[in-house]
Amino acid sequence: MDYVIKTRGLYKKYGAKNAVNDVSINVARGEIYGLIGKNGAGKTSLMKLILGLTFPTSGELELFGGENLSTARKKIGSLIEDPGLYQNRSAKENLTRFALLYGEDLSKVDEILETVNLSYTGKKPVKAFSQGMKQRLGIAIALLGDPEVLILDEPINGLDPAGIKEIRDTILRLNREKGTTFIISSHLLDELAKVVTTYGIISDGALIEEISANDIAAQSGKHVRIVTDSEKSALNLIKTAYPDVITEMSGNEIKLKNHLADTADINALLVKNGIAVYEIAIAGTDFEQFFINKLGA
Amino acid sequence: MASLIRFELHKLFRQKSFYVCLSILLALTILNVLIGNQSPNTIVLLIQIMTNQNNPTGIDLALSSVNNSYFTTVIGIFVALFVCDDYSFHTIKNVIARGFTRTQIYFAKFIACLVGALIAYCSAIIVSFGLGSAIYGVGNITGDYFLMFATQIAVCFAVTVIVFSLSITLKSKAGSIVLFVLGSTFIDLALSLADIFFQSKEIDLSLSPYWITRMLADTSTLVNGLDGKRLAICLVCAAVYSAVFLTLGWVFTRKSER
C-alpha cells in the first residue's frame, strides 16, 4: 500500500507530560483519515509533529515513502489551530503572499477566493472578518499549490451549516477528483462520519485504535437506511457499484452495513438512474457513544 | 529559498511601517540640514566647528547623516516590526509547515532586513547630499569619502544584525524595540564610564571606540583626513558584531523552537 504518512513510535514530551505517546499511524494515499479524541488528547500535537512545527522527542516520521521531509512538506497543505493570517491585509493580499511563497500561479488567487466564497471581501482587512471567514481563508491558503495531502485541524470551527457543507463538499470533491489525502480532526463526529474513511482514535497522547469507517459501522450497528420507489432496482444498482456492500432488506427499506461514507455518491447514483429516493440517512447505534466507549469517558 | 526571499521582500515593500519609518527618518534628516546653522545642537554646526568652515558642504552632510541616534532607532523599530510580524500573526506556521527550514527562514528575513536598512541608509545619504548641496554646494568629493561610506555601510549592517537577532530571538515587537533602544543607551553609558575609570587610573585603554555609536561618529567626518587604521578597526568590529550576533540569533532561535 502507498502510505503518504507513516509514524513509528512518535513521542513528544513537554516537561513531565507525553503530549504524543508512542504513536504509530499509517495514512494511505487517497484516504480521508479522521483523528478523534478528547480535548488535549494530542491530536494537534501529532499534526504539528507531522508538519515540522515542533520536533519529536523520539520516534520516526516518514512522508511519501521516505522523501526528504522538507521536500515532502512542500506537497502538504495545512490549517492548524487558528489560521495564520496577516490581520491588517485583505484576503487577496494574504493569498497573494502565500501564493508567491508556494510557487502558485498568481492568476489562480481570484479563482481560489471564489472557491471559498471570499471574493466579495475586496480590501476589507482580515481583522474585520468573522471567525468563519477567517477559517475559509485559512483553508484557501492550505489549498494553494495543489497539495497532495491536506492536514486540517478542526476545519469547520466557527462555520455556519452552509459553510460546513461547503467544506465537506470541497473535501469530498478534492478526494474524488484529485485523490487528495486528508488528515482531519474534529469534535463533530457526525460531520466526520460523512467524509472519513479511516479513524485514528487518540487518548492521552496514545493511539488507541486505527479503524476503518466500514469496520466502525459494523461494530457500532450503524447503517445507511434507504427508502426508494423501487427497492429491488436500487439494491441491484448499489451491489453493482459496490460489490463488497453488506445489505439487509426490511420491508421496503434497504440497510447498508458498510459504505457509510458513500451516502452522497449512492444518492447521486440512484437519482441518476431514475430512482426516486424518499429517504437516505445514517441510522442505528449512536456513533458518539461508540467513540465515548472507546475513549473511556 | 528564492521563493522565500521573494516572499520576504514582497512583505517588506508592502509594510506600512517601513514607509512610515523611512518618512520619519528623511523628515528628521531634512530638518537637520535645513535648520542646522540656526541651532547650536545640530550636526551642521558640529561640522562647521570640526571642519573650520563657515558652511559645510553637501558631501560632508551626506557623510554625517547617520551619525545620530534617530537613524539607529528608526532602523531598530523597522526591523523589529518587520521580523516579529510573522510571529505575532502566527503566519510563520504557514511557512514552516510547507517545508521551509528555520535556517532558510532566518536568512531570508535577514536578507530582507538588510535590503530595508540599505534603502534607509541610501535615502538618508541622498537626501542629505541633495539638500545640502543645493544650500551649501557639493564640496570636493574625493575617494576618501567613498571609503568612509563603505565603512559606514558595514557599521549600519552591524546595527541591523544586532536588532535582527534580538527580534528573531524574542519574537516580540515591543520587547525587541525596548531592549535595543535601552540596551544601546546602556552600553554607551557603561563604556563611557569605563573609559572615564581607565583615564582616572591612567590606564591606556578605551572601549568606546569599539562600539557602534563611536564607530558611526568616527566614520562621519573627514576633518582630520582619512584614518586608515581607524577605518580598519571599524570594519573589523562591524564584521565581528555581525558574525557574533547573527550566530547567536540563529542558535537561540533554534533552541527556543526545540
Interface residues (C-beta under 8 A of the other chain):
Chain A: L51 G52 L53 T54 F55 L69 S70 T71 A72 R73 K74 I76 G77 S78 I80 E81 D82 G84 L85 Y86 Q87 N88 R89 E93 T96 R97 F98 L100 L101 Y102 G103 I141 G145
Chain B: S3 L4 R6 F7 H10 K11 R14 K16 D85 F89 H90 T91 I92 K93 N94 V95 I96 A97 R98 G99 F100 T101 E257 R258
